[in-house]
Each structure stands twice: as C-alpha cells, then as structure tokens.
Amino acid sequence: MPQEFVGPSIDWFALSPLLVLLGGGLFLLVAGALTPRWPRGWYALASASTAGTAAVLSVFQWSIIDRDGPGTLVAGALAFDHFAQFMTILLCSAVVLVSLLCDDDVRGTDREGPEVFALLLMAALGGVVMASANDLIVMFLGLEILSLALYVLVASDRRRSESQEGGMKYFVLGGFASAFFLYGIALLYGGTGSTNISDIVAGFQAGVSTGREDALILAGVALLLVGLGFKIAAVPFHVWVPDVYQGAPTPITAFMASVGKASAFAALLRVLVVALPFHRDDWRPVIWVLALLSLTLAPMMAIVQTNVKRMLAYGSISHAGFMLVAFEAAGHRAGEADPGTGMQSVVVYLAVYSALTIGTMAVISLVSRAQGGDTRLTILAGLATRHPVLALSLTLLLIAQAGVPLTSGFVAKFGAIQAAVTEGSYVIAIVAMAAAVIAAFVYLRIMVTVWMSTAPGADRQMLAYVSLGAPADDADGDAADGDAAAGAAATSTSTATATSTEVDTTGAAIAPEAITLSTAVVIAATVTFTIVVGVAPGWFLDLAANVTNYAR
C-alpha cells in the first residue's frame, strides 16, 4: 500500500519576513505592468515600506526566540534564531536606504519604473534565505536569487557602456563562483551523507568517519570557500570588484557592498562555524591567509586609484579582510559553549560597514549626478565650498571607515583586532593595525580633495563666461562691433556667476548639489548611526552578542 505524503508543518508567522519580501517584489512587477506609471517616488516608497515591514516583523520574532529559544522551520530547511533575525533586520534596513537613493538616481531615465525596486526586494529575499539557511541546497537557492538580481541591477543603466560591461563581468565570474559552490555542496554531501546542517553536525558528533570521507569533506569545504570568497570579495577572488563597483549605478554599488557582502558572510558562518566546527583546524588557516592577503593588497591598490568608486571598491576588500580577522578568531571557539567575541565582532562590523558604505555612496551619487555621472576623484574638489554640510557628512563617514575613535568604524575595527589578540592571533592582528594606517591615507586623500582642493580650471571667470554663452574668441572682430551694453551686461553676469559657481575644465558650470529629501534622510540616518554607535557602543555590542545562539 503506497504511503501517503505528509507535508512539513509550517509556521507562517516565522516565515512572514520572507513572504513579505517575496510578495512586495512580485506586487511591484505585476502592478507596474498592469497599471499606468505611478507618481514619482511611489515605487521607492513601496519598496522601502515592504522592507521596513519585514524588518519590523523580525524585531517581533526576536522576542519570540528570546522566550522559546532557537529552532528550525519547514522540516529543518531554515534556521529560526537570533542570527537569522539580526541579518534580516540588517538586510531590510539596507533595502530601505538604497530604495530612497534609487528614487533619485532613476528619475528622468529609462529605469524610472518598478523593475529596479522589485529586484532590490528579490535580492534581499535571496540574502535572507542565505542567512537563514539550515540546508546547503536552500543556501544555494538563496545565493542564486541574490546573484541573479544583482547581475541585472549592475547592468541596469543601459545608457552607460561601463554598466553593461560590469554586469557581464559579474555574471560570468559569478557563474563560475556558483559552480564551485554547488560542486562543494556535492562533495560535502558525499562525505557526510546529508546537506542539512543539523544532520551534518549530528554526524560529526557521532564520530563516525573514514579517511575517504574526510578527503571529500575537505575538498568540499575548499570549493565552498572559493564560491563564497568571490561573494565576500576577498583576495584573490576580488578581481571583479573594481570594474563592477565602478560600472554599476552608484546606489547599486552601495547595495552590492552592503547586502551582497553581508549575505555571503552570513552563509560562510553557517557553513564553517555552525556546520563544520569539528574541522575548524582545517579551514581556519585558510581564513587566516585570505585575511592576510586582503589586508595587505587592497590598501596599496587603493592608493593609486583616481576614481573614487574604485578607491572605495578596494576599501571594501580591505574591510572584508578585517571581517575575516574576526572570523578567524571565531574559528578558535567554533562549536564550544563559550563562543568568544569573534562572531560578535563580525556581525558588528557587517552592520557598521553597511551603514558607512551606503552613506558614503549616497554623497558620491549626489555629487556624480550633478556632474554628468563622472566618478573621478576630482568631482569632490571644492565640495566644501559648494556644500559644507554635505562635505562634513562625507568626512564623518570617511573618518569612520578609517577607524578614528568615537566613530562606529573604530568600534568595529577595534573589536576585530581585540578578538584576534584574545585568541592569540598576534600576527594577523599586527597586520590589521598596519593595514588600518595605510587605509587611513586613502580616506585622507579623499578628505583633502574635499576640503583643500578647488574645482578644475585655472580661470573660473572666463570658463563661466564661456559656459553662459558669451563669445569665446573674437578673431574677426565681429563680436567686438556688437552692442557694447549687451557685452558689458554679459561680462557682469558671468563675473557674478563665477563667484558662486565653480566650473570644470570643459567650461560647464558646477552648480551646488541639490539635496533631495530622500537622499538627505539616507545621509542623516547613516551619519547618526555612525556617531551614536561610536560614542555609546554598549547597547549595540550587547545586541550583537545574542547572535551566537544558533539553531543547530
């Protein structure tokens, strides 16, 4: 007699953040196709509201886990623990901020529709699945949802060849990374007999293994590290980062650097610290090497860049190195009752870095749009004169990335280095401190450009005069014979304009950047977070300490 299939019990409220993100993304696509174009800002508002709702639901679920403890969902496919909720709140908060940035970025372009915002929600859905996955196959599905959305978002600006090129590079290299990840899952399944993380842990606790199985497990872990190393942008898997970060629309660059990196680190935690603590002596040296390479190479490459987005791209690689320092420290305590401060430092760094990156890219996006999409470092010259408040905000975000005390960046970097020292990893801690000094020079270079450099152009009055339509030369003397009063008026107007408006080398006037409400909210939120966590970090550190209570 055939057995009747009995489906798993499903806690719909526990799945509600995922369902909200999925429903919001599908709603934007369907409503956008079946209804006339919405008023400006409504797509962004819908995206931000959806992500905000998912974050609020995760806050409520946090208290449920406090009361009932961690567990699993959908027959063990997803973890329901503090770490999953922390990452859900982080990723959804990033979607809220980036949605506001994209609202300004897509206005007046062929991207002014629901597609970009729907893809943001779908990418966040994939990231949340990766962070919550208790099964390697489910984790791979989350990785692909995230990756496919990011491929399209990077190449979404069809007006710029750089965007198309960046999307293609990311797609090709991302496909290779996904293949490595999937093959690693297959080998790990061959060595453990399961793809479920809880079953893998139970098998190791039983202590039944052979030399052949250990070889398959180690090979599988190596391939998984290659796949996730690409996503976290660690050296030597970083080659795609500068080109893709430069080519992508600036708000999408911020989204990749925050949501993409955070999701990959969350998956790396689930695979190594939760599923494979019994092999920590095998994978921890690899993390050590990746951290060392990322810390040493990235800051030196950033110094020689002339494009501000490429500078920040190499900066993101350096930040990944600091996170790996904390991750290596966590590896010393993987599987133990006392987890130490390693994983706490990782999640603190992820949250701090995400806020700093989104805030910095918000300023870069604003200035770049005002100057025709240019992202060279020179676009920031004279920003302090044109808009002192904007310059001050950017400076605060940059000094935080450099790790200056009383900022969130200092709390994050100090925590990572302290965790390494506590576990006896003195060499990597010293390298991290040296890398922080070198990276500080990169951010100082940007700040010097903002505050101590002037906009290009030796003769600003003449350039402003030309840009306003006055004759540039008068070789035949015809212009000189024109109306003298009109010429005097034009000269007077151009001179007055030059006192308040800087110009670039092409003669185009550089008007002070107009800050919209949505961009102002993003910058204010990230700067406030940076200052609050830097001055009073205790509450945030206590919150992050709860994430080590994993579902197993």
N, C-alpha and C positions, 0 to 999 in steps of 0.2 A: 504494500500500500504506500503510495507516494506521501512523503512528509509535507505538511502544509508550511509554507513560508511564513514566518513571523517576523515582521519588521522591528527594528530597534525602537525603543521608547525615545521620544524627542521632547526636550524641554524647550518650548518655543520662546519663552522669555529669555532664556540663556542665549539663544541664537539671535535675539532681536537686533543687536547691532549689525550683524551680518545681513540680516533681512532688510533692514532699513537702507543700508548702503546699496544693496542689490536693487531694491525697489526704486530708490531715488535715481540711480543710473538709468534703469530701464524707462522710468517715467519721463525723464528728460529727453531721451531719444524718441520715444513714441509721441509725446506731446509736441516736441519740436517738429516732427514730421507731419502731424495731423492738424496743427494749429498755425495761424499766422505768426510771424515773428513777434516775440514778446517785447515789451518795452525794455529799454536799456537797463541793465542791472538785475533783471528778474532771473535770468539763468544763473548768475552768480549767487543771488540770494537763495535760490532753490538748492543749489549745491552746498552752500555754506550751512543752510538750515538742516539739510539732510545729515551732513557730517556732524553738526552740532548735536542733533538728536541722538545719533549713535553714541557720541561721547557721553552724553548725559545718562543714557541707559547703562553704559559701562560703569559710571560712577555708582549707580544704584546696585549693580551687580557686585561691585567691590564690597559693599556692606554685607551682601548675602554670603560671599566667600569668607568674610570675617566671622560670620556666625556658624556656617556649616562646614567650612574647610574646602580645599580644592577638590576637584573631581574631573570626570571626563564626560563628553557629550557624544551622542549619535554613535553608540556602540564603540566608544573609545577612539573615535576618529579625531576629535577635537579636545583640547585641554580647557578646563574651566578653572583658572587660577588667577592669582594677582598679577602675574607677569603678563598673561594674555590681556587682562583688562588695562593694565598700565600702557601696553603698546597700542591697544585700541584707542585709548584716550589721546595718546601722542599722535598717532597717525591721523585721526579725525581732526584734531586741532590743527595739524598742518594743512589738511584739506580746506578747512575754513579760511585760513590765512591766504593760501595760494589762490583760492577761488576769488577772493577780493582783488588780488593782484591781477589775475587773468581778466577780470572785468574791465580794467583799464587797458590792458595790453591788446585785447581783441577788438576794441571799439574802432569802427571805421575800417575794418579789414574784412577779408573773406572768411575769417574764422569767427565772425560775430554770430554765433549760433550756439545750440546746446551741446554740440559734439564734444568740445574741449572739456566742459564741465561734467558731462557724463563719463568721460574717460578718467577724469580725476577721481570720481567716486568708484569706478571699477578698479582702478589701480589701488586705491585704499582698501577695497574689498580683498584683493589679492594679498596685500600686505598683512591684513588682519588674519586671513587664513594661514599665512606662513607663520605668524607669531603664535597662533593658537593651535597649530597642527600637532596632533599626537600620533600621527601616522605619516611615514615618509612619502607615500603616494599623494596624500592630501596636501602635504607641503609642496610637492612638485606642482600640483594643480594651482595652488596659490601663487607660486613663482611664475607660472606661465600667464596667469591672469594679470599679474602685476607687469610682467615684461611686455606682453602684447600691447597693453595700454600705453606704456612708456614709449615703445617704438613709434607708435602713431603720434603721440604728443610731441616727441622730439622733432619729427618731420612735418609738423602741422603747419608751419609757416611756409606756404608754397611760393611766396614772393622772394625768398632768400635761398640761394643755392647751398649756403652753409647748413641750413636746417635740413635740406634733403640729404646732403652728404652725411651729416651727423646721424640722422635716422637710419641710413643704410649701414653705416659702420656699426652702430649699436645693434642693429638687427642681426647682422652676420656674426659678430663676435658673441652676442647674446645667445644665438642659436648654438654655437659651439659650447658655451658655458652650460646651457641647459642639457646638452647631450652628455657632457661629463657628469653632471649632477644625476641624471637618470641612470647612467651606467653605474655610478657609485651606489645608487639605491639597489640595483640588481645584484651587485657583488655583496653588499651588506645583507641582502636577503639570502643569498647563497650561504653566507657564513653564520647567520643567526636563525634562519627559518621563518622570519617574520619581518614585516615592515612597520608594525605597530611599536611605538616607543615603549609602552608599558610592557609588552611581551619581550622586547629586546632586553630591557632591564631585568625582568624576571629570569630570563635565560642566563644572563651573566651571574645573577645572584645564586642560581643553582650550581654554577661552577662546572658545567658540562661543556667542554670544548676540545677540539683537536688542533694539531698544527695546521692542517689544511684549512680549517675554519678560520683560524687566526689570520692566515695569509689573505683569505678573501675579505675579512673584516678590515684589515689594514689597507688593502688596495681600494676597497670601497670608501673608506674614510678619506684617503688621498684624493680620489676623484670628487668626492663631495666638497672637499676643501678647495679644489680648483674651481668648481662651479660657483660656490658662494664667495670665493676670493674675488672673482670677477665682479660680483654684485656689490661687495663692500669696497671695491676699488683699492685693494692692497697691492703693493708691488710684489711680484712682477706682473700682476694681472690688471694693470692700470692703464695700459696704452690707449684705450678708447676714451678715457676721461677728458683730457684737454679738448680734443676735437668735438666731442659730443656736448660737453658743457658750453663750449663757445658757440656751436651751431644752433643749439636749442633756443627757443624763445626764453628770455631771462626768467620769467616766473616758472617755466617748466624746469629750468636748471635748478631753481630752488626746490622744486618738488622732488626731483630726482635725488638731489643731495640729502634731503631730509627723509622722505618716505622710503625711497629705494634703499638707502643705506641702513636705515633703522630696521626695515623688514628683513634684510639679509643678515644683520647681526642677530636678530631675534631667532631666525632659523638656525644660525650657527650655534646659538645657545642650546636650542632644543636638541640638536644632533649630538653635540660634543659633551656639554655639561650634564644634560638630563639623560640622554640615551647611552652615552659611552663613557661614563665616569671610570669604569674599570680599565679603560685603555688610555687614561689621561697621560701616562708616561710616554705613550707613543705619539699622541697628537700635540701635546704641549710644546715640545721643541719646535715643531713646525710653526706654531703660532708665534713663538719667540723669534724665529727667523723672519717671518712676514712682518712682524712689528719692527724689527731692526732695519730691514730694507725700506719700509715705508717711511720711517722716521729720518733716515739719512738721505735718501734720494730726493724725496718730494720738496723739502725746503730749498735745496740747492737749485732744483729746476725752476722753482717759482721765482727766484731772484732775477733770472734773466728774461722773464716774460715782459712783453709790452702791452698785452691785452689783459684787462682787469679780470675778465671771466676766466682766462687761462691761469692767471695767478691764483684765483680762488679755487680753481679746479685742483691744482697741485696742493693748495692748502687743505682741501678736503681729503686728499690722500694722506697728508701728514696727520690730520685729525683721526683718520682710520688707524694710523699707527698708534696713537695714544689709546684708542679704544682697545686695540689688540694688546697693549701693555697691561691694561686692567683685565682683559680676558685671560691672558697668560697667568696672571695672579690668581684668577678664579679657578684655573685649572689645577692649582695645587690643592684646592679643597673640594674638588668635584666629587660628589657622592657622599660627602661627610655631613655629619649633623650640624657642625659649625661651618657655614659657607664662607666665612670671612667677609671682606669688603670688596672683593674683586667684581662680582656681578652687580653689586650696588653702584660701584663706580662706572661700570659700563652703561647702565641704564640712565644714570645721571648725565653722563657725557652725551648720550644719544639725544636726550631732551634738550640739553643746553645747546648742542651743536645745531640741532634742527631750528631752534629759535633764532640763533645768531645768523645762520645761513639765509633763512627766509627774510629776516630784517635787512641784511646786507644786500641781498639781491633785489629787495624792494626799492632801495635807494638807487642801485645801479640801473634797474629797469626804468625808473623815473627819469634819470639823467640821460640815459641812452635814447629813450623815445623823444626827448626834447632836442636831440642832436641827430636825428635821422637813423637811429638804430646802431650807431657807432658804439663799440665797446672797448676801444683803446683806452689806455690809462689816461691819456691826455684829456679825455672828456671831463674828468674830475677837476682839471685845473681851473682855479677861480671859483669853485663851488662855494667856498666860504664867503666870497663877496656877493655872489648871486643869491645864495640862500643859506644864511648862517645856521638856522635851526636844522636844516637838512644835513649840513656838514657836521654839526655837532652830534646828531644822531648816528651818522655813519662812523664817526670817530669813536663813539662809545661802543658800538658793535665791533669795531676792529680791535680796539684795545682789549675787549673781552676775548676775542679769538686769539690774541697774543698771550692771554693768561695774566693780565695785570690784576693785582689784588683788588678786592671789593667789587669784582665783577663775577658773573656766573662762569666765565671761562676759566678763571683762576680756581674756582671750586672744583670744576671738572678735571682740570689738569692735575691739580694737587691731589685729588682723590685717586686718580690713576697711578701716579707716581708713588703715593703713600702705600697703596695696595701692593705694588711691586716690591717696595722696600720691606714691607711686613712679611712677605713670603720669601724674602732672601734673594730676589732677582735684582741684585745691585747693578749689574752691568747694563741691563736694559733700562733701569731707572736713570742711570747717569746719561745714557744716550738720549733718553727722552728729555732730560733737562737741557742738554746741549741743543737738541732739535728745537726746543721751545725758544731758545735765544735766537737761533737762525731764522725761525719763522717770524719772530717779532720784527726782524729787519724788513721782511716782506710787507707786513702790515704798516710799519713805519713809513715805508716808501709811498704807500698809498696816501697816508695821512699828510705827508709832506706835500704831495701833489695837490691835495685838497686845500690846505691852509697856506702854503708858501709859494705856490706856483700861480702864474697868471695864464689866462687863455691864450692859445697860439695867436701870433700876429704882432708884428713889430709896431705897425702904425694903425691903431684901432680906429682912430677918427677917419682915416681915409677908407679903410675897409668898410666901416659902417656907412660912409658916404656913398661908396660904390654899391653896397647892398640895397640902399634905398632908391636906387635908380638914377643917381646923378651920373653924368658922363665920366668915364674912367680916363679917357685921354682926349686930346683936342689937337691932333696933329695938323689938321687943315685950317684950324682957327675958326671953323663954322660955329662951334658951340659958344665961343667967346663973343661972337657977334649977336648972340641972342639977348633975350630980355635980362638986363642986369639985376633987376629987382628979384626976378624969379630965381636967378642963380644965387643971390645973397640969401634968399629965404631957404633954399635947399641946403646951402652950406650951414646956415644957422641950425636947421633941423637936424642935420647929420651930426653936427658937433654936440648938440644937446643929447642926441640919442647915444652917442659914443660914451658919454659919461655914466650911463646907467645900463648899457647893454654891451656885453662882450661879444667878440666875433671870432670865428675860426679862420683858418688860413684860406678858405675858399671865398671868404667875403660874406658868408651867410651869418646873419645876426644870431647870437646865442641869447635868447630871452631867458629870464629867470624861470626855473621849473615850476609849473603849476601843479600843486599837490592836491589831488582829489581826496574826497572823504575816505574812500575805501583804502587807498594807499596810506593815508595818514593813520588810519586805525591799525593797519598792519605794523607800521613802523613804531607807533606808540606802544602797541602790545608787546612787541619783541624787546624794545628798549626797557620797558617797565619790568618785564620778566628778568632781563639781564641784571638790572640794578637790585631788584628785590632778592633774587637768589644769591647774588654776590654779597649783599650786606647781611642778610639773615637766611643762611642756607639750611638751618637746622630742620625746619619743617619739611623741606623737600628731600633732604637726606633720609629722614625718618620714613617718609612715604616710599622712597626707593628701596629701603631696606626690606620691605614686605615682599618684594618680587621674588625672593629666593625660596618662597614657599610654593614649590612647583607641584603640579599634578603629575603623578608617576603611574 
